[in-house]
Amino acid sequence: MPSKEEIEAIGRIKYNDIAKPLYCGDLTICNIEDLEIVINLVERQQKELEQLEAEKKNAIEAYKSEKNMKNTYVSLYQDILLKENVIPKQLIKEKIKKYQKLKEDIEAEGYDADYTEGKIDVLQEIMKGEKNE
């Protein structure tokens, strides 16, 4: 934001019609001090603009970094939930084989293997994605 002194210098330059060449016969020419004030103002605002651009770039980089961290966190959290709440198909297949073998052994000894058959059915339903209600 320009200071009061800078605003006044700009006003004096405008009043003296500085847009015309510096030497215009009888026209009043603005003083060098006013020009220096305005030049300093422009240079300061240019530096502020460059600083704002750098801050903007840093903010964008920080946002991207934070977004990447959040995405990584969400991915890790999903992996944990998946591991805690999902039974791998291979484990179910192994259990089915185990109970089929147990059923065969029970039936080979001449006993009824309905209990084991029920477990196999439940596991096969789980493999198909059916609900056992």
Secondary structure, 3 states (H helix, E strand, C coil): CCCHHHHHHHHHHHHCCCCCCCCCCCCCCCCHHHHHHHHHHHHHHHHHHHHHHHHHHHHHHHHHHHHHHHHHHHHHHHHHHHHHHCCCHHHHHHHHHHHHHHHHHHHHCCCCCHHHHHHHHHHHHHHHCCCCC
